[in-house]
């Protein structure tokens, strides 16, 4: 079951186009974040730049895994609600 959920999460299954207000807000924040990263790395020495970029990459990997886990957990919780709803209505 988690394979299809992961496929949905990673965009390999696209039930609808993702052009929402939230996507616009997220894109604006991403632009700001990128600008701040560029400003910060410009002020760092080469050694500190490498350390900072390693930190950023590691954090991005962590964030991706965390988001995936949250998505899967939420999906499973929703499925449990649906199961419980149908199970109760079958009882009577």
Biopython code that builds the backbone (N, CA, C, O; Angstrom):
import numpy as np
from Bio.PDB.StructureBuilder import StructureBuilder

atoms = [
    (1, "UNK", "N", (0.825, -1.199, 0.000)),
    (1, "UNK", "CA", (0.000, 0.000, 0.000)),
    (1, "UNK", "C", (0.860, 1.250, 0.000)),
    (1, "UNK", "O", (0.539, 2.215, -0.694)),
    (2, "UNK", "N", (1.949, 1.255, 0.764)),
    (2, "UNK", "CA", (2.748, 2.483, 0.843)),
    (2, "UNK", "C", (3.418, 2.814, -0.487)),
    (2, "UNK", "O", (3.729, 3.980, -0.733)),
    (3, "UNK", "N", (3.650, 1.825, -1.353)),
    (3, "UNK", "CA", (4.282, 2.123, -2.635)),
    (3, "UNK", "C", (3.422, 3.055, -3.475)),
    (3, "UNK", "O", (3.941, 4.002, -4.067)),
    (4, "UNK", "N", (2.130, 2.808, -3.536)),
    (4, "UNK", "CA", (1.253, 3.681, -4.334)),
    (4, "UNK", "C", (1.138, 5.052, -3.676)),
    (4, "UNK", "O", (1.021, 6.061, -4.372)),
    (5, "UNK", "N", (1.170, 5.102, -2.352)),
    (5, "UNK", "CA", (1.116, 6.386, -1.648)),
    (5, "UNK", "C", (2.389, 7.172, -1.942)),
    (5, "UNK", "O", (2.326, 8.375, -2.196)),
    (6, "UNK", "N", (3.540, 6.509, -1.911)),
    (6, "UNK", "CA", (4.799, 7.177, -2.227)),
    (6, "UNK", "C", (4.805, 7.658, -3.673)),
    (6, "UNK", "O", (5.284, 8.754, -3.963)),
    (7, "UNK", "N", (4.282, 6.856, -4.564)),
    (7, "UNK", "CA", (4.201, 7.265, -5.973)),
    (7, "UNK", "C", (3.351, 8.528, -6.117)),
    (7, "UNK", "O", (3.695, 9.435, -6.875)),
    (8, "UNK", "N", (2.247, 8.575, -5.386)),
    (8, "UNK", "CA", (1.400, 9.765, -5.394)),
    (8, "UNK", "C", (2.156, 10.954, -4.817)),
    (8, "UNK", "O", (2.120, 12.049, -5.377)),
    (9, "UNK", "N", (2.845, 10.737, -3.693)),
    (9, "UNK", "CA", (3.584, 11.819, -3.039)),
    (9, "UNK", "C", (4.650, 12.398, -3.960)),
    (9, "UNK", "O", (4.779, 13.618, -4.061)),
    (10, "UNK", "N", (5.414, 11.544, -4.632)),
    (10, "UNK", "CA", (6.510, 12.005, -5.475)),
    (10, "UNK", "C", (6.054, 12.484, -6.852)),
    (10, "UNK", "O", (6.883, 12.806, -7.703)),
    (11, "UNK", "N", (4.751, 12.531, -7.073)),
    (11, "UNK", "CA", (4.226, 13.111, -8.305)),
    (11, "UNK", "C", (4.185, 12.163, -9.482)),
    (11, "UNK", "O", (3.935, 12.586, -10.611)),
    (12, "UNK", "N", (4.427, 10.888, -9.236)),
    (12, "UNK", "CA", (4.363, 9.920, -10.327)),
    (12, "UNK", "C", (2.921, 9.566, -10.671)),
    (12, "UNK", "O", (2.647, 9.057, -11.758)),
    (13, "UNK", "N", (2.009, 9.831, -9.756)),
    (13, "UNK", "CA", (0.578, 9.711, -9.994)),
    (13, "UNK", "C", (0.025, 11.115, -9.823)),
    (13, "UNK", "O", (0.151, 11.708, -8.752)),
    (14, "UNK", "N", (-0.585, 11.647, -10.870)),
    (14, "UNK", "CA", (-1.056, 13.024, -10.809)),
    (14, "UNK", "C", (-2.570, 13.069, -10.984)),
    (14, "UNK", "O", (-3.063, 13.124, -12.111)),
    (15, "UNK", "N", (-3.314, 13.044, -9.869)),
    (15, "UNK", "CA", (-4.769, 13.034, -9.973)),
    (15, "UNK", "C", (-5.342, 14.365, -10.423)),
    (15, "UNK", "O", (-6.460, 14.413, -10.937)),
    (16, "UNK", "N", (-4.611, 15.425, -10.241)),
    (16, "UNK", "CA", (-5.081, 16.745, -10.651)),
    (16, "UNK", "C", (-3.900, 17.672, -10.843)),
    (16, "UNK", "O", (-2.799, 17.392, -10.368)),
    (17, "UNK", "N", (-4.116, 18.743, -11.519)),
    (17, "UNK", "CA", (-3.061, 19.734, -11.708)),
    (17, "UNK", "C", (-2.839, 20.475, -10.395)),
    (17, "UNK", "O", (-3.796, 20.822, -9.702)),
    (18, "UNK", "N", (-1.589, 20.712, -10.058)),
    (18, "UNK", "CA", (-1.265, 21.346, -8.786)),
    (18, "UNK", "C", (-1.004, 22.836, -8.966)),
    (18, "UNK", "O", (0.139, 23.278, -8.844)),
    (19, "UNK", "N", (-2.016, 23.597, -9.246)),
    (19, "UNK", "CA", (-1.853, 25.045, -9.338)),
    (19, "UNK", "C", (-2.823, 25.682, -8.358)),
    (19, "UNK", "O", (-3.925, 26.093, -8.722)),
    (20, "UNK", "N", (-2.393, 25.754, -7.123)),
    (20, "UNK", "CA", (-3.247, 26.311, -6.086)),
    (20, "UNK", "C", (-2.614, 27.565, -5.503)),
    (20, "UNK", "O", (-1.468, 27.897, -5.804)),
    (21, "UNK", "N", (-3.375, 28.249, -4.670)),
    (21, "UNK", "CA", (-2.864, 29.436, -3.997)),
    (21, "UNK", "C", (-1.670, 29.072, -3.120)),
    (21, "UNK", "O", (-0.715, 29.842, -3.016)),
    (22, "UNK", "N", (-1.722, 27.916, -2.499)),
    (22, "UNK", "CA", (-0.617, 27.470, -1.653)),
    (22, "UNK", "C", (0.660, 27.301, -2.475)),
    (22, "UNK", "O", (1.743, 27.667, -2.016)),
    (23, "UNK", "N", (0.544, 26.757, -3.671)),
    (23, "UNK", "CA", (1.721, 26.582, -4.524)),
    (23, "UNK", "C", (2.364, 27.922, -4.842)),
    (23, "UNK", "O", (3.591, 28.024, -4.873)),
    (24, "UNK", "N", (1.559, 28.952, -5.080)),
    (24, "UNK", "CA", (2.075, 30.290, -5.366)),
    (24, "UNK", "C", (2.817, 30.827, -4.140)),
    (24, "UNK", "O", (3.912, 31.375, -4.267)),
    (25, "UNK", "N", (2.222, 30.672, -2.957)),
    (25, "UNK", "CA", (2.856, 31.129, -1.719)),
    (25, "UNK", "C", (4.156, 30.381, -1.462)),
    (25, "UNK", "O", (5.156, 30.981, -1.067)),
    (26, "UNK", "N", (4.142, 29.074, -1.687)),
    (26, "UNK", "CA", (5.352, 28.280, -1.486)),
    (26, "UNK", "C", (6.452, 28.700, -2.456)),
    (26, "UNK", "O", (7.621, 28.775, -2.078)),
    (27, "UNK", "N", (6.082, 28.970, -3.693)),
    (27, "UNK", "CA", (7.063, 29.399, -4.684)),
    (27, "UNK", "C", (7.699, 30.726, -4.287)),
    (27, "UNK", "O", (8.906, 30.905, -4.451)),
    (28, "UNK", "N", (6.905, 31.655, -3.769)),
    (28, "UNK", "CA", (7.442, 32.949, -3.326)),
    (28, "UNK", "C", (8.427, 32.749, -2.176)),
    (28, "UNK", "O", (9.484, 33.378, -2.140)),
    (29, "UNK", "N", (8.074, 31.870, -1.239)),
    (29, "UNK", "CA", (8.970, 31.590, -0.106)),
    (29, "UNK", "C", (10.248, 30.919, -0.584)),
    (29, "UNK", "O", (11.326, 31.194, -0.056)),
    (30, "UNK", "N", (10.141, 30.048, -1.569)),
    (30, "UNK", "CA", (11.319, 29.381, -2.109)),
    (30, "UNK", "C", (12.257, 30.388, -2.762)),
    (30, "UNK", "O", (13.474, 30.290, -2.604)),
    (31, "UNK", "N", (11.714, 31.341, -3.484)),
    (31, "UNK", "CA", (12.537, 32.386, -4.110)),
    (31, "UNK", "C", (13.262, 33.180, -3.035)),
    (31, "UNK", "O", (14.460, 33.435, -3.157)),
    (32, "UNK", "N", (12.550, 33.576, -1.981)),
    (32, "UNK", "CA", (13.158, 34.321, -0.877)),
    (32, "UNK", "C", (14.251, 33.497, -0.210)),
    (32, "UNK", "O", (15.332, 34.012, 0.079)),
    (33, "UNK", "N", (13.973, 32.224, 0.034)),
    (33, "UNK", "CA", (14.952, 31.334, 0.657)),
    (33, "UNK", "C", (16.216, 31.212, -0.195)),
    (33, "UNK", "O", (17.328, 31.243, 0.331)),
    (34, "UNK", "N", (16.044, 31.075, -1.479)),
    (34, "UNK", "CA", (17.181, 30.971, -2.393)),
    (34, "UNK", "C", (18.005, 32.254, -2.400)),
    (34, "UNK", "O", (19.235, 32.210, -2.413)),
    (35, "UNK", "N", (17.331, 33.377, -2.390)),
    (35, "UNK", "CA", (18.053, 34.658, -2.344)),
    (35, "UNK", "C", (18.863, 34.790, -1.057)),
    (35, "UNK", "O", (20.009, 35.238, -1.088)),
    (36, "UNK", "N", (18.274, 34.403, 0.068)),
    (36, "UNK", "CA", (18.975, 34.480, 1.354)),
    (36, "UNK", "C", (20.176, 33.530, 1.381)),
    (36, "UNK", "O", (21.235, 33.871, 1.908)),
    (37, "UNK", "N", (20.001, 32.344, 0.811)),
    (37, "UNK", "CA", (21.114, 31.385, 0.750)),
    (37, "UNK", "C", (22.256, 31.960, -0.077)),
    (37, "UNK", "O", (23.421, 31.849, 0.305)),
    (38, "UNK", "N", (21.925, 32.571, -1.202)),
    (38, "UNK", "CA", (22.954, 33.188, -2.051)),
    (38, "UNK", "C", (23.681, 34.308, -1.315)),
    (38, "UNK", "O", (24.905, 34.419, -1.398)),
    (39, "UNK", "N", (22.928, 35.140, -0.594)),
    (39, "UNK", "CA", (23.540, 36.232, 0.171)),
    (39, "UNK", "C", (24.487, 35.692, 1.245)),
    (39, "UNK", "O", (25.587, 36.208, 1.442)),
    (40, "UNK", "N", (24.041, 34.658, 1.921)),
    (40, "UNK", "CA", (24.858, 34.084, 2.990)),
    (40, "UNK", "C", (26.114, 33.415, 2.448)),
    (40, "UNK", "O", (27.204, 33.625, 2.980)),
    (41, "UNK", "N", (25.978, 32.623, 1.408)),
    (41, "UNK", "CA", (27.153, 31.925, 0.872)),
    (41, "UNK", "C", (28.170, 32.901, 0.295)),
    (41, "UNK", "O", (29.369, 32.620, 0.296)),
    (42, "UNK", "N", (27.706, 34.042, -0.195)),
    (42, "UNK", "CA", (28.628, 35.057, -0.718)),
    (42, "UNK", "C", (29.527, 35.621, 0.384)),
    (42, "UNK", "O", (30.622, 36.107, 0.099)),
    (43, "UNK", "N", (29.082, 35.560, 1.618)),
    (43, "UNK", "CA", (29.840, 36.120, 2.739)),
    (43, "UNK", "C", (30.733, 35.094, 3.440)),
    (43, "UNK", "O", (31.511, 35.448, 4.326)),
    (44, "UNK", "N", (30.620, 33.843, 3.049)),
    (44, "UNK", "CA", (31.379, 32.783, 3.719)),
    (44, "UNK", "C", (32.688, 32.487, 2.997)),
    (44, "UNK", "O", (32.814, 32.686, 1.788)),
    (45, "UNK", "N", (33.661, 32.003, 3.774)),
    (45, "UNK", "CA", (34.903, 31.521, 3.177)),
    (45, "UNK", "C", (34.615, 30.194, 2.482)),
    (45, "UNK", "O", (33.561, 29.594, 2.692)),
    (46, "UNK", "N", (35.546, 29.743, 1.658)),
    (46, "UNK", "CA", (35.323, 28.492, 0.925)),
    (46, "UNK", "C", (35.029, 27.318, 1.842)),
    (46, "UNK", "O", (34.114, 26.538, 1.580)),
    (47, "UNK", "N", (35.804, 27.186, 2.923)),
    (47, "UNK", "CA", (35.608, 26.066, 3.854)),
    (47, "UNK", "C", (34.229, 26.158, 4.521)),
    (47, "UNK", "O", (33.515, 25.161, 4.630)),
    (48, "UNK", "N", (33.870, 27.359, 4.961)),
    (48, "UNK", "CA", (32.566, 27.534, 5.594)),
    (48, "UNK", "C", (31.427, 27.381, 4.596)),
    (48, "UNK", "O", (30.343, 26.919, 4.953)),
    (49, "UNK", "N", (31.669, 27.766, 3.350)),
    (49, "UNK", "CA", (30.672, 27.609, 2.295)),
    (49, "UNK", "C", (30.356, 26.134, 2.089)),
    (49, "UNK", "O", (29.193, 25.741, 2.005)),
    (50, "UNK", "N", (31.413, 25.321, 2.009)),
    (50, "UNK", "CA", (31.224, 23.876, 1.834)),
    (50, "UNK", "C", (30.444, 23.279, 2.993)),
    (50, "UNK", "O", (29.538, 22.472, 2.786)),
    (51, "UNK", "N", (30.790, 23.670, 4.206)),
    (51, "UNK", "CA", (30.089, 23.171, 5.388)),
    (51, "UNK", "C", (28.623, 23.595, 5.362)),
    (51, "UNK", "O", (27.734, 22.785, 5.623)),
    (52, "UNK", "N", (28.376, 24.848, 5.052)),
    (52, "UNK", "CA", (27.003, 25.348, 5.013)),
    (52, "UNK", "C", (26.194, 24.634, 3.927)),
    (52, "UNK", "O", (25.062, 24.220, 4.177)),
    (53, "UNK", "N", (26.759, 24.486, 2.731)),
    (53, "UNK", "CA", (26.036, 23.823, 1.652)),
    (53, "UNK", "C", (25.788, 22.351, 1.958)),
    (53, "UNK", "O", (24.761, 21.796, 1.566)),
    (54, "UNK", "N", (26.734, 21.714, 2.663)),
    (54, "UNK", "CA", (26.523, 20.336, 3.107)),
    (54, "UNK", "C", (25.361, 20.281, 4.099)),
    (54, "UNK", "O", (24.524, 19.380, 4.035)),
    (55, "UNK", "N", (25.317, 21.247, 5.012)),
    (55, "UNK", "CA", (24.220, 21.343, 5.967)),
    (55, "UNK", "C", (22.884, 21.522, 5.241)),
    (55, "UNK", "O", (21.910, 20.838, 5.553)),
    (56, "UNK", "N", (22.840, 22.433, 4.282)),
    (56, "UNK", "CA", (21.610, 22.706, 3.528)),
    (56, "UNK", "C", (21.151, 21.446, 2.795)),
    (56, "UNK", "O", (19.965, 21.117, 2.821)),
    (57, "UNK", "N", (22.067, 20.746, 2.149)),
    (57, "UNK", "CA", (21.710, 19.522, 1.418)),
    (57, "UNK", "C", (21.206, 18.437, 2.362)),
    (57, "UNK", "O", (20.228, 17.753, 2.061)),
    (58, "UNK", "N", (21.867, 18.280, 3.492)),
    (58, "UNK", "CA", (21.443, 17.282, 4.478)),
    (58, "UNK", "C", (20.068, 17.632, 5.031)),
    (58, "UNK", "O", (19.217, 16.757, 5.193)),
    (59, "UNK", "N", (19.850, 18.916, 5.319)),
    (59, "UNK", "CA", (18.550, 19.354, 5.821)),
    (59, "UNK", "C", (17.458, 19.124, 4.779)),
    (59, "UNK", "O", (16.357, 18.695, 5.124)),
    (60, "UNK", "N", (17.747, 19.400, 3.523)),
    (60, "UNK", "CA", (16.765, 19.173, 2.456)),
    (60, "UNK", "C", (16.385, 17.700, 2.344)),
    (60, "UNK", "O", (15.219, 17.373, 2.128)),
    (61, "UNK", "N", (17.370, 16.812, 2.492)),
    (61, "UNK", "CA", (17.082, 15.370, 2.455)),
    (61, "UNK", "C", (16.209, 14.980, 3.642)),
    (61, "UNK", "O", (15.252, 14.221, 3.494)),
    (62, "UNK", "N", (16.546, 15.506, 4.828)),
    (62, "UNK", "CA", (15.744, 15.246, 6.017)),
    (62, "UNK", "C", (14.320, 15.747, 5.824)),
    (62, "UNK", "O", (13.364, 15.033, 6.129)),
    (63, "UNK", "N", (14.173, 16.953, 5.328)),
    (63, "UNK", "CA", (12.865, 17.555, 5.125)),
    (63, "UNK", "C", (12.031, 16.750, 4.130)),
    (63, "UNK", "O", (10.828, 16.568, 4.317)),
    (64, "UNK", "N", (12.675, 16.278, 3.086)),
    (64, "UNK", "CA", (11.975, 15.467, 2.090)),
    (64, "UNK", "C", (11.446, 14.175, 2.706)),
    (64, "UNK", "O", (10.297, 13.796, 2.479)),
    (65, "UNK", "N", (12.294, 13.498, 3.488)),
    (65, "UNK", "CA", (11.866, 12.263, 4.140)),
    (65, "UNK", "C", (10.774, 12.528, 5.167)),
    (65, "UNK", "O", (9.824, 11.753, 5.283)),
    (66, "UNK", "N", (10.907, 13.614, 5.907)),
    (66, "UNK", "CA", (9.907, 13.979, 6.908)),
    (66, "UNK", "C", (8.565, 14.292, 6.252)),
    (66, "UNK", "O", (7.519, 13.862, 6.739)),
    (67, "UNK", "N", (8.593, 15.034, 5.159)),
    (67, "UNK", "CA", (7.358, 15.359, 4.437)),
    (67, "UNK", "C", (6.700, 14.106, 3.879)),
    (67, "UNK", "O", (5.480, 13.955, 3.936)),
    (68, "UNK", "N", (7.512, 13.218, 3.343)),
    (68, "UNK", "CA", (6.996, 11.963, 2.810)),
    (68, "UNK", "C", (6.328, 11.146, 3.919)),
    (68, "UNK", "O", (5.237, 10.608, 3.733)),
    (69, "UNK", "N", (6.990, 11.060, 5.063)),
    (69, "UNK", "CA", (6.443, 10.308, 6.198)),
    (69, "UNK", "C", (5.131, 10.926, 6.686)),
    (69, "UNK", "O", (4.177, 10.206, 6.981)),
    (70, "UNK", "N", (5.085, 12.241, 6.769)),
    (70, "UNK", "CA", (3.858, 12.923, 7.201)),
    (70, "UNK", "C", (2.721, 12.694, 6.201)),
    (70, "UNK", "O", (1.577, 12.468, 6.596)),
    (71, "UNK", "N", (3.038, 12.751, 4.927)),
    (71, "UNK", "CA", (2.039, 12.524, 3.887)),
    (71, "UNK", "C", (1.466, 11.113, 4.005)),
    (71, "UNK", "O", (0.250, 10.924, 3.978)),
    (72, "UNK", "N", (2.347, 10.132, 4.136)),
    (72, "UNK", "CA", (1.915, 8.731, 4.239)),
    (72, "UNK", "C", (1.097, 8.516, 5.506)),
    (72, "UNK", "O", (0.065, 7.847, 5.467)),
    (73, "UNK", "N", (1.544, 9.073, 6.625)),
    (73, "UNK", "CA", (0.804, 8.927, 7.885)),
    (73, "UNK", "C", (-0.586, 9.548, 7.778)),
    (73, "UNK", "O", (-1.567, 8.957, 8.228)),
    (74, "UNK", "N", (-0.673, 10.735, 7.186)),
    (74, "UNK", "CA", (-1.962, 11.395, 7.007)),
    (74, "UNK", "C", (-2.874, 10.608, 6.083)),
    (74, "UNK", "O", (-4.077, 10.500, 6.326)),
    (75, "UNK", "N", (-2.303, 10.064, 5.034)),
    (75, "UNK", "CA", (-3.086, 9.263, 4.092)),
    (75, "UNK", "C", (-3.640, 8.031, 4.791)),
    (75, "UNK", "O", (-4.807, 7.684, 4.614)),
    (76, "UNK", "N", (-2.806, 7.373, 5.583)),
    (76, "UNK", "CA", (-3.246, 6.176, 6.310)),
    (76, "UNK", "C", (-4.327, 6.522, 7.329)),
    (76, "UNK", "O", (-5.293, 5.773, 7.480)),
    (77, "UNK", "N", (-4.182, 7.633, 8.023)),
    (77, "UNK", "CA", (-5.197, 8.060, 8.980)),
    (77, "UNK", "C", (-6.518, 8.307, 8.267)),
    (77, "UNK", "O", (-7.574, 7.910, 8.759)),
    (78, "UNK", "N", (-6.465, 8.960, 7.112)),
    (78, "UNK", "CA", (-7.681, 9.185, 6.330)),
    (78, "UNK", "C", (-8.331, 7.872, 5.916)),
    (78, "UNK", "O", (-9.554, 7.738, 5.955)),
    (79, "UNK", "N", (-7.513, 6.906, 5.520)),
    (79, "UNK", "CA", (-8.042, 5.597, 5.129)),
    (79, "UNK", "C", (-8.703, 4.905, 6.322)),
    (79, "UNK", "O", (-9.720, 4.230, 6.162)),
    (80, "UNK", "N", (-8.133, 5.068, 7.505)),
    (80, "UNK", "CA", (-8.742, 4.475, 8.713)),
    (80, "UNK", "C", (-10.095, 5.113, 9.004)),
    (80, "UNK", "O", (-11.034, 4.424, 9.403)),
    (81, "UNK", "N", (-10.200, 6.439, 8.804)),
    (81, "UNK", "CA", (-11.486, 7.107, 8.980)),
    (81, "UNK", "C", (-12.514, 6.553, 7.992)),
    (81, "UNK", "O", (-13.656, 6.284, 8.364)),
    (82, "UNK", "N", (-12.108, 6.387, 6.752)),
    (82, "UNK", "CA", (-13.018, 5.867, 5.734)),
    (82, "UNK", "C", (-13.435, 4.439, 6.071)),
    (82, "UNK", "O", (-14.611, 4.091, 5.976)),
    (83, "UNK", "N", (-12.471, 3.622, 6.464)),
    (83, "UNK", "CA", (-12.767, 2.237, 6.838)),
    (83, "UNK", "C", (-13.757, 2.200, 7.991)),
    (83, "UNK", "O", (-14.736, 1.456, 7.948)),
    (84, "UNK", "N", (-13.505, 3.001, 9.021)),
    (84, "UNK", "CA", (-14.379, 3.034, 10.183)),
    (84, "UNK", "C", (-15.780, 3.495, 9.801)),
    (84, "UNK", "O", (-16.768, 2.959, 10.303)),
    (85, "UNK", "N", (-15.872, 4.471, 8.926)),
    (85, "UNK", "CA", (-17.159, 4.981, 8.485)),
    (85, "UNK", "C", (-17.963, 3.899, 7.770)),
    (85, "UNK", "O", (-19.145, 3.708, 8.056)),
    (86, "UNK", "N", (-17.323, 3.196, 6.846)),
    (86, "UNK", "CA", (-18.019, 2.147, 6.109)),
    (86, "UNK", "C", (-18.299, 0.942, 6.988)),
    (86, "UNK", "O", (-19.339, 0.301, 6.837)),
    (87, "UNK", "N", (-17.409, 0.627, 7.886)),
    (87, "UNK", "CA", (-17.583, -0.498, 8.785)),
    (87, "UNK", "C", (-18.789, -0.277, 9.693)),
    (87, "UNK", "O", (-19.574, -1.199, 9.912)),
    (88, "UNK", "N", (-18.944, 0.935, 10.223)),
    (88, "UNK", "CA", (-20.084, 1.266, 11.077)),
    (88, "UNK", "C", (-21.388, 1.250, 10.299)),
    (88, "UNK", "O", (-22.404, 0.782, 10.812)),
    (89, "UNK", "N", (-21.379, 1.755, 9.062)),
    (89, "UNK", "CA", (-22.614, 1.783, 8.301)),
    (89, "UNK", "C", (-23.047, 0.384, 7.882)),
    (89, "UNK", "O", (-24.237, 0.155, 7.669)),
    (90, "UNK", "N", (-22.116, -0.557, 7.757)),
    (90, "UNK", "CA", (-22.466, -1.942, 7.432)),
    (90, "UNK", "C", (-23.079, -2.648, 8.644)),
    (90, "UNK", "O", (-23.905, -3.549, 8.498)),
    (91, "UNK", "N", (-22.665, -2.228, 9.835)),
    (91, "UNK", "CA", (-23.197, -2.839, 11.060)),
    (91, "UNK", "C", (-24.661, -2.457, 11.280)),
    (91, "UNK", "O", (-25.450, -3.207, 11.855)),
    (92, "UNK", "N", (-24.983, -1.272, 10.804)),
    (92, "UNK", "CA", (-26.299, -0.985, 10.910)),
    (92, "UNK", "C", (-27.105, 0.042, 11.318)),
    (92, "UNK", "O", (-28.329, -0.074, 11.262)),
]
sb = StructureBuilder()
sb.init_structure("model")
sb.init_model(0)
sb.init_chain("A")
sb.init_seg("    ")
for serial, (resi, resn, name, xyz) in enumerate(atoms, 1):
    if name == "N":
        sb.init_residue(resn, " ", resi, " ")
    sb.init_atom(name, np.array(xyz, "f"), 0.0, 1.0, " ", f" {name:<3s}", serial, name[0])
structure = sb.get_structure()
